[in-house]
Amino acid sequence: MAGPAALSVSLEDIPSLDLMTELMRRMKCSTKPDKRLILVGPPGSGKGTQSPIIKDEYCLCHLATGDMLRAAVAAKTPLGTKAKEAMDKGELVSDDLVVGIIDEALKKPSCQKGFILDGFPRTVVQAQKMLEKQGVKVDKVLNFAIDDAILEERITGRWIHPASGRTYHTKFAPPKVPGVDDVTAEPLIQRKDDTAAVLKSRLEAFHRQTEPVIDYYTKQSSVGHLHAEKPPQDVTTEVQKVLSS
């Protein structure tokens, strides 16, 4: 008896609007097809802009492997503890560990309709291990294709107001006064990762390790190629076309 009673009390504490919103979301989600998606693209290609839109449209869970690793370490799960040991030694977290953490995440109710996997697999070996472990066939890989020179312009021009997270761009969204935040007039900073030298090494790693992943999935005819240099709204339209085909 305690179970249902406790449940009804907890539901009473939830504002009606939140309950209605969740109910409407579930009704909408029930008609959506299941989707298992992987996003592949270099840093700055727009994956972070498109993934929340795809997540909401198709009722998927968004699995960003960096965030998941940090969460597993913070929660001190058995896999998180192993991952922390590797990180503390300055080692890379093994593919098997990351696949295990993904495997755990996929059991959550929010992943019932499918998932968006972002930041994994980074190598062909990881893609193979994921298939072996999950036995899950990926429905579509979205390839955020973009020229390196455009990425350099996008990323090296990016400036941030650390306290609020407001982002500016020297060319595309400049602050009213160069180098300072529009709201507080505090100085803007550039992330350590947003320099040309760091971007160069990240792009080299992407071309060497991750581009072969696109070829791997192309052989399974599940890749949708996007023109990631286009404005975000246009890329969203392309994503919708790819996912409805």
C-alpha atoms as a printed R data frame, in Angstrom:
    type eleno elety resid chain resno      x      y       z
1   ATOM     1    CA   MET     A     1  0.000  0.000   0.000
2   ATOM     2    CA   ALA     A     2  2.854  2.360   0.822
3   ATOM     3    CA   GLY     A     3  4.050  2.452  -2.790
4   ATOM     4    CA   PRO     A     4  0.962  3.968  -4.529
5   ATOM     5    CA   ALA     A     5  0.243  6.290  -1.568
6   ATOM     6    CA   ALA     A     6  3.795  7.624  -1.625
7   ATOM     7    CA   LEU     A     7  3.547  8.058  -5.370
8   ATOM     8    CA   SER     A     8  0.278 10.038  -5.140
9   ATOM     9    CA   VAL     A     9  1.771 12.350  -2.500
10  ATOM    10    CA   SER     A    10  4.845 12.984  -4.633
11  ATOM    11    CA   LEU     A    11  2.651 13.703  -7.672
12  ATOM    12    CA   GLU     A    12  0.600 16.191  -5.656
13  ATOM    13    CA   ASP     A    13  3.785 18.137  -5.013
14  ATOM    14    CA   ILE     A    14  4.459 18.534  -8.726
15  ATOM    15    CA   PRO     A    15  2.888 21.647 -10.316
16  ATOM    16    CA   SER     A    16 -0.010 20.776 -12.656
17  ATOM    17    CA   LEU     A    17  1.662 22.584 -15.536
18  ATOM    18    CA   ASP     A    18  4.749 20.350 -15.215
19  ATOM    19    CA   LEU     A    19  2.566 17.230 -15.133
20  ATOM    20    CA   MET     A    20  0.621 18.362 -18.208
21  ATOM    21    CA   THR     A    21  3.832 19.227 -20.058
22  ATOM    22    CA   GLU     A    22  5.289 15.788 -19.290
23  ATOM    23    CA   LEU     A    23  2.018 14.064 -20.274
24  ATOM    24    CA   MET     A    24  1.895 15.953 -23.573
25  ATOM    25    CA   ARG     A    25  5.560 15.102 -24.192
26  ATOM    26    CA   ARG     A    26  4.914 11.405 -23.600
27  ATOM    27    CA   MET     A    27  1.878 11.412 -25.900
28  ATOM    28    CA   LYS     A    28  3.927 13.114 -28.624
29  ATOM    29    CA   CYS     A    29  6.830 10.713 -28.075
30  ATOM    30    CA   SER     A    30  4.638  7.612 -28.316
31  ATOM    31    CA   THR     A    31  4.053  8.313 -32.029
32  ATOM    32    CA   LYS     A    32  7.715  8.923 -32.858
33  ATOM    33    CA   PRO     A    33  9.795  6.215 -34.527
34  ATOM    34    CA   ASP     A    34 12.745  4.836 -32.548
35  ATOM    35    CA   LYS     A    35 16.066  6.345 -33.647
36  ATOM    36    CA   ARG     A    36 19.625  5.326 -32.829
37  ATOM    37    CA   LEU     A    37 21.937  8.079 -34.048
38  ATOM    38    CA   ILE     A    38 25.637  8.885 -33.949
39  ATOM    39    CA   LEU     A    39 26.927 12.421 -34.541
40  ATOM    40    CA   VAL     A    40 30.388 12.691 -36.105
41  ATOM    41    CA   GLY     A    41 32.182 15.938 -36.790
42  ATOM    42    CA   PRO     A    42 35.245 17.975 -35.837
43  ATOM    43    CA   PRO     A    43 35.189 20.527 -32.983
44  ATOM    44    CA   GLY     A    44 33.125 23.581 -33.941
45  ATOM    45    CA   SER     A    45 31.095 21.781 -36.620
46  ATOM    46    CA   GLY     A    46 27.770 22.451 -34.862
47  ATOM    47    CA   LYS     A    47 26.970 19.093 -33.230
48  ATOM    48    CA   GLY     A    48 26.254 20.848 -29.934
49  ATOM    49    CA   THR     A    49 23.754 23.184 -31.614
50  ATOM    50    CA   GLN     A    50 21.821 20.460 -33.435
51  ATOM    51    CA   SER     A    51 21.748 17.683 -30.812
52  ATOM    52    CA   PRO     A    52 19.202 19.362 -28.434
53  ATOM    53    CA   ILE     A    53 16.875 20.007 -31.412
54  ATOM    54    CA   ILE     A    54 17.097 16.362 -32.552
55  ATOM    55    CA   LYS     A    55 16.703 15.144 -28.955
56  ATOM    56    CA   ASP     A    56 13.459 17.096 -28.462
57  ATOM    57    CA   GLU     A    57 12.034 16.314 -31.888
58  ATOM    58    CA   TYR     A    58 12.502 12.540 -31.625
59  ATOM    59    CA   CYS     A    59 12.359 12.099 -27.808
60  ATOM    60    CA   LEU     A    60 15.844 10.607 -27.611
61  ATOM    61    CA   CYS     A    61 18.432 10.628 -24.857
62  ATOM    62    CA   HIS     A    62 21.621 12.573 -25.590
63  ATOM    63    CA   LEU     A    63 24.748 10.658 -24.594
64  ATOM    64    CA   ALA     A    64 27.783 12.947 -24.644
65  ATOM    65    CA   THR     A    65 30.577 10.612 -23.610
66  ATOM    66    CA   GLY     A    66 32.691 13.294 -21.877
67  ATOM    67    CA   ASP     A    67 29.730 14.304 -19.673
68  ATOM    68    CA   MET     A    68 28.839 10.668 -18.996
69  ATOM    69    CA   LEU     A    69 32.386  9.848 -17.885
70  ATOM    70    CA   ARG     A    70 32.444 12.836 -15.520
71  ATOM    71    CA   ALA     A    71 29.000 11.847 -14.141
72  ATOM    72    CA   ALA     A    72 30.075  8.211 -13.600
73  ATOM    73    CA   VAL     A    73 33.227  9.375 -11.779
74  ATOM    74    CA   ALA     A    74 31.221 11.807  -9.608
75  ATOM    75    CA   ALA     A    75 28.613  9.114  -8.784
76  ATOM    76    CA   LYS     A    76 31.438  6.672  -7.903
77  ATOM    77    CA   THR     A    77 29.836  3.840  -9.897
78  ATOM    78    CA   PRO     A    78 32.087  0.750 -10.304
79  ATOM    79    CA   LEU     A    79 32.892  1.800 -13.885
80  ATOM    80    CA   GLY     A    80 33.351  5.425 -12.797
81  ATOM    81    CA   THR     A    81 35.858  4.358 -10.128
82  ATOM    82    CA   LYS     A    82 37.868  2.427 -12.742
83  ATOM    83    CA   ALA     A    83 37.719  5.412 -15.108
84  ATOM    84    CA   LYS     A    84 38.980  7.742 -12.336
85  ATOM    85    CA   GLU     A    85 41.927  5.423 -11.650
86  ATOM    86    CA   ALA     A    86 42.954  5.679 -15.307
87  ATOM    87    CA   MET     A    87 42.454  9.469 -15.406
88  ATOM    88    CA   ASP     A    88 44.453  9.978 -12.188
89  ATOM    89    CA   LYS     A    89 47.376  8.153 -13.799
90  ATOM    90    CA   GLY     A    90 47.051 10.385 -16.865
91  ATOM    91    CA   GLU     A    91 45.959  7.426 -18.999
92  ATOM    92    CA   LEU     A    92 43.154  7.336 -21.547
93  ATOM    93    CA   VAL     A    93 39.991  5.619 -20.352
94  ATOM    94    CA   SER     A    94 39.803  2.243 -22.139
95  ATOM    95    CA   ASP     A    95 37.302  1.628 -24.938
96  ATOM    96    CA   ASP     A    96 35.729 -1.217 -22.943
97  ATOM    97    CA   LEU     A    97 35.092  1.096 -19.993
98  ATOM    98    CA   VAL     A    98 33.463  3.766 -22.157
99  ATOM    99    CA   VAL     A    99 31.310  1.161 -23.922
100 ATOM   100    CA   GLY     A   100 30.291 -0.163 -20.483
101 ATOM   101    CA   ILE     A   101 29.262  3.325 -19.334
102 ATOM   102    CA   ILE     A   102 27.223  3.793 -22.533
103 ATOM   103    CA   ASP     A   103 25.664  0.372 -21.973
104 ATOM   104    CA   GLU     A   104 24.529  1.427 -18.481
105 ATOM   105    CA   ALA     A   105 23.117  4.721 -19.770
106 ATOM   106    CA   LEU     A   106 21.069  2.999 -22.482
107 ATOM   107    CA   LYS     A   107 19.056  1.149 -19.817
108 ATOM   108    CA   LYS     A   108 17.564  4.416 -18.532
109 ATOM   109    CA   PRO     A   109 13.880  5.131 -19.333
110 ATOM   110    CA   SER     A   110 14.872  8.346 -21.148
111 ATOM   111    CA   CYS     A   111 16.660  6.195 -23.766
112 ATOM   112    CA   GLN     A   112 13.543  4.115 -24.484
113 ATOM   113    CA   LYS     A   113 12.934  5.713 -27.916
114 ATOM   114    CA   GLY     A   114 16.604  5.649 -28.852
115 ATOM   115    CA   PHE     A   115 19.725  7.767 -28.440
116 ATOM   116    CA   ILE     A   116 22.046 10.381 -29.862
117 ATOM   117    CA   LEU     A   117 25.638  9.346 -29.278
118 ATOM   118    CA   ASP     A   118 27.987 12.326 -29.350
119 ATOM   119    CA   GLY     A   119 31.784 12.027 -29.035
120 ATOM   120    CA   PHE     A   120 31.879  8.238 -29.478
121 ATOM   121    CA   PRO     A   121 32.932  6.201 -31.377
122 ATOM   122    CA   ARG     A   122 36.081  8.187 -32.158
123 ATOM   123    CA   THR     A   123 37.843  5.222 -33.791
124 ATOM   124    CA   VAL     A   124 36.849  2.227 -35.907
125 ATOM   125    CA   VAL     A   125 37.859 -0.134 -33.075
126 ATOM   126    CA   GLN     A   126 35.429  1.699 -30.758
127 ATOM   127    CA   ALA     A   127 32.664  1.403 -33.375
128 ATOM   128    CA   GLN     A   128 33.274 -2.352 -33.649
129 ATOM   129    CA   LYS     A   129 33.342 -2.810 -29.858
130 ATOM   130    CA   MET     A   130 30.112 -0.897 -29.470
131 ATOM   131    CA   LEU     A   131 28.375 -3.121 -32.020
132 ATOM   132    CA   GLU     A   132 29.716 -6.289 -30.345
133 ATOM   133    CA   LYS     A   133 28.704 -5.149 -26.859
134 ATOM   134    CA   GLN     A   134 25.355 -3.579 -27.712
135 ATOM   135    CA   GLY     A   135 24.300 -5.657 -30.667
136 ATOM   136    CA   VAL     A   136 22.493 -2.427 -31.537
137 ATOM   137    CA   LYS     A   137 22.253 -1.429 -35.168
138 ATOM   138    CA   VAL     A   138 22.754  2.288 -35.653
139 ATOM   139    CA   ASP     A   139 19.985  3.817 -37.780
140 ATOM   140    CA   LYS     A   140 21.907  6.837 -39.007
141 ATOM   141    CA   VAL     A   141 25.293  8.486 -38.642
142 ATOM   142    CA   LEU     A   142 25.153 12.253 -39.155
143 ATOM   143    CA   ASN     A   143 28.413 13.473 -40.652
144 ATOM   144    CA   PHE     A   144 28.931 17.190 -39.929
145 ATOM   145    CA   ALA     A   145 31.219 17.842 -42.907
146 ATOM   146    CA   ILE     A   146 33.029 21.186 -42.896
147 ATOM   147    CA   ASP     A   147 36.260 22.652 -44.230
148 ATOM   148    CA   ASP     A   148 39.118 23.104 -41.731
149 ATOM   149    CA   ALA     A   149 39.612 26.785 -42.718
150 ATOM   150    CA   ILE     A   150 35.978 27.609 -41.821
151 ATOM   151    CA   LEU     A   151 36.394 25.867 -38.463
152 ATOM   152    CA   GLU     A   152 39.498 27.888 -37.703
153 ATOM   153    CA   GLU     A   153 37.598 31.130 -38.352
154 ATOM   154    CA   ARG     A   154 34.649 29.923 -36.243
155 ATOM   155    CA   ILE     A   155 36.670 28.736 -33.270
156 ATOM   156    CA   THR     A   156 39.561 31.187 -32.987
157 ATOM   157    CA   GLY     A   157 37.112 34.122 -33.122
158 ATOM   158    CA   ARG     A   158 35.110 32.812 -30.152
159 ATOM   159    CA   TRP     A   159 35.211 34.761 -26.854
160 ATOM   160    CA   ILE     A   160 33.357 33.977 -23.631
161 ATOM   161    CA   HIS     A   161 32.114 35.826 -20.553
162 ATOM   162    CA   PRO     A   162 33.117 33.228 -17.914
163 ATOM   163    CA   ALA     A   163 30.577 34.178 -15.213
164 ATOM   164    CA   SER     A   164 27.461 33.932 -17.427
165 ATOM   165    CA   GLY     A   165 28.635 31.672 -20.275
166 ATOM   166    CA   ARG     A   166 27.636 34.335 -22.846
167 ATOM   167    CA   THR     A   167 29.490 33.663 -26.079
168 ATOM   168    CA   TYR     A   168 30.651 36.214 -28.648
169 ATOM   169    CA   HIS     A   169 32.449 35.994 -31.980
170 ATOM   170    CA   THR     A   170 34.734 38.675 -33.368
171 ATOM   171    CA   LYS     A   171 33.154 38.317 -36.817
172 ATOM   172    CA   PHE     A   172 29.707 36.720 -36.443
173 ATOM   173    CA   ALA     A   173 28.490 38.087 -33.072
174 ATOM   174    CA   PRO     A   174 30.890 40.751 -31.796
175 ATOM   175    CA   PRO     A   175 30.436 42.472 -28.421
176 ATOM   176    CA   LYS     A   176 29.441 46.157 -28.529
177 ATOM   177    CA   VAL     A   177 32.879 47.052 -27.145
178 ATOM   178    CA   PRO     A   178 35.763 44.780 -28.234
179 ATOM   179    CA   GLY     A   179 36.935 42.432 -25.474
180 ATOM   180    CA   VAL     A   180 34.186 43.167 -22.913
181 ATOM   181    CA   ASP     A   181 30.790 41.674 -22.055
182 ATOM   182    CA   ASP     A   182 27.736 43.652 -23.257
183 ATOM   183    CA   VAL     A   183 25.865 43.264 -19.949
184 ATOM   184    CA   THR     A   184 28.512 43.580 -17.224
185 ATOM   185    CA   ALA     A   185 31.401 45.251 -19.112
186 ATOM   186    CA   GLU     A   186 33.669 42.581 -17.583
187 ATOM   187    CA   PRO     A   187 36.554 41.271 -19.724
188 ATOM   188    CA   LEU     A   188 35.960 38.347 -22.101
189 ATOM   189    CA   ILE     A   189 38.299 35.368 -22.230
190 ATOM   190    CA   GLN     A   190 39.253 32.867 -24.897
191 ATOM   191    CA   ARG     A   191 39.136 29.195 -23.927
192 ATOM   192    CA   LYS     A   192 42.487 27.397 -23.990
193 ATOM   193    CA   ASP     A   193 41.008 24.988 -26.557
194 ATOM   194    CA   ASP     A   194 39.942 27.835 -28.871
195 ATOM   195    CA   THR     A   195 43.401 28.748 -30.161
196 ATOM   196    CA   ALA     A   196 44.703 27.943 -33.645
197 ATOM   197    CA   ALA     A   197 47.483 25.673 -32.275
198 ATOM   198    CA   VAL     A   198 45.119 23.538 -30.153
199 ATOM   199    CA   LEU     A   199 42.538 23.385 -32.956
200 ATOM   200    CA   LYS     A   200 45.232 22.193 -35.387
201 ATOM   201    CA   SER     A   201 46.158 19.223 -33.182
202 ATOM   202    CA   ARG     A   202 42.474 18.377 -32.518
203 ATOM   203    CA   LEU     A   203 41.720 18.458 -36.252
204 ATOM   204    CA   GLU     A   204 44.738 16.273 -37.018
205 ATOM   205    CA   ALA     A   205 43.462 13.718 -34.484
206 ATOM   206    CA   PHE     A   206 39.962 13.931 -35.994
207 ATOM   207    CA   HIS     A   207 41.200 13.323 -39.567
208 ATOM   208    CA   ARG     A   208 43.509 10.501 -38.502
209 ATOM   209    CA   GLN     A   209 41.227  8.638 -36.079
210 ATOM   210    CA   THR     A   210 37.604  9.600 -36.655
211 ATOM   211    CA   GLU     A   211 37.230 10.097 -40.407
212 ATOM   212    CA   PRO     A   212 37.732  6.324 -40.931
213 ATOM   213    CA   VAL     A   213 34.649  5.837 -38.686
214 ATOM   214    CA   ILE     A   214 32.569  7.607 -41.363
215 ATOM   215    CA   ASP     A   215 33.925  5.169 -43.986
216 ATOM   216    CA   TYR     A   216 33.146  2.250 -41.640
217 ATOM   217    CA   TYR     A   217 29.491  3.288 -41.331
218 ATOM   218    CA   THR     A   218 29.220  4.230 -45.030
219 ATOM   219    CA   LYS     A   219 29.796  0.538 -45.849
220 ATOM   220    CA   GLN     A   220 26.649 -0.142 -43.817
221 ATOM   221    CA   SER     A   221 24.866  2.602 -45.842
222 ATOM   222    CA   SER     A   222 23.784  4.516 -42.756
223 ATOM   223    CA   VAL     A   223 25.564  7.888 -43.174
224 ATOM   224    CA   GLY     A   224 23.828 11.205 -43.820
225 ATOM   225    CA   HIS     A   225 26.237 13.916 -45.001
226 ATOM   226    CA   LEU     A   226 25.440 17.441 -43.817
227 ATOM   227    CA   HIS     A   227 26.811 20.764 -45.093
228 ATOM   228    CA   ALA     A   228 27.884 21.937 -41.640
229 ATOM   229    CA   GLU     A   229 29.273 25.247 -42.912
230 ATOM   230    CA   LYS     A   230 25.693 26.477 -43.539
231 ATOM   231    CA   PRO     A   231 23.748 28.598 -40.994
232 ATOM   232    CA   PRO     A   232 22.286 26.519 -38.105
233 ATOM   233    CA   GLN     A   233 18.658 26.745 -39.386
234 ATOM   234    CA   ASP     A   234 19.731 25.325 -42.763
235 ATOM   235    CA   VAL     A   235 21.633 22.484 -41.084
236 ATOM   236    CA   THR     A   236 18.514 21.710 -38.979
237 ATOM   237    CA   THR     A   237 16.499 21.431 -42.216
238 ATOM   238    CA   GLU     A   238 19.118 19.072 -43.687
239 ATOM   239    CA   VAL     A   239 19.068 16.949 -40.501
240 ATOM   240    CA   GLN     A   240 15.263 16.645 -40.718
241 ATOM   241    CA   LYS     A   241 15.478 15.553 -44.374
242 ATOM   242    CA   VAL     A   242 18.136 12.936 -43.583
243 ATOM   243    CA   LEU     A   243 16.213 11.541 -40.604
244 ATOM   244    CA   SER     A   244 12.894 11.357 -42.425
245 ATOM   245    CA   SER     A   245 14.356  9.485 -45.410
